[in-house]
Amino acid sequence: MAKRSVDSGGKASGLHRLLLFVPFVWQLALAPAINGVVVPGLPIPFPMLWQMIGVVLTSIIIAVVFTIDRRQEAKAQPDAGTDAS
């Protein structure tokens, strides 16, 4: 079971995870709109380029969300390196 991060105020902060909806909007809402676009001189069909850009964008978004999650997790945990001797 995944744990939710807790900010300094004690509330769960997961708003950055809304970024994960961008790839779905990219595919479901925007892809049909660009289906008929033709760019002269482009060596590949524009929808194919659109899909490749979507893959890169999705990878970047997942990396950003992962990094934010890791930072929030590190802030939520007490310092493990300090000994109370």
N, C-alpha and C positions, 0 to 999 in steps of 0.2 A: 504494500500500500504506500503510495507516495505521500510524503509529508509536505504540508504547506509551509512556506516561509513565514516568519513572524517579524514584523518591523519593530523598531524601538518602542512604539506606542502599544504593542501587544496585539495589534490587529494583523490578520493575514493580508499580505500584499501580493496579489497575483495579477495586477493589471497589465504587467508587461506580457503576460501570456496571451493577451488579446491580439498581439502581433501575429500569433499563429493562424489567425483567420485570414490574413492577407493572401496566402497562397490559394485558399478556397475562393476568395473573391476574384483573384487573378484568373482562375480557371472557369468558375461558374458564371461570373458576370461579364468579365472583360473578353475572354477568349471568343465567344460567339460574335461579339461586336467587331473583332478584327479579322474574322474569317474571310471576308471578301476583299481585304486590303491587298493591293498589288503595288510593290515598289519596283519601278523599273531599274534595271542594273543590279539588283540583288541576286546573287548566284543561287539562293535557296528561297523557297516560298516563305513569305512573311509569317504565316502562322507557325511554321517550324522554328523560325528565329524567336518568335514570341514564347514558344514552349521552352527553348533553351535558356532564355533570359529568366523565365519562371523557375527553372531548376536552380539556377545560380542564386536568385533572390530568395528562394525557399531555404537554401543551405545557409545563407547569411542570416536570415531571420532565426533559424533554429540555433545557430551558434550564439547569436545575441541573447536569446532567451536562456540558453544553457548557462552562459556567462553570468547573467543577472541572477539566476537561481543559485549558482555556486557562491557568488558574493553574499547574497542574503543568508545562505546557509552558514557561511563562515562567520557572519556577524551575529547570528542567533546562538551559535555555540560558544560556551565559555572557553577561555584560553586553556588548551590542553597542555601547553608547554611549561606552564608555571607550576612548581611544586610548593605545597604548603607544609614545608618541614620546619 
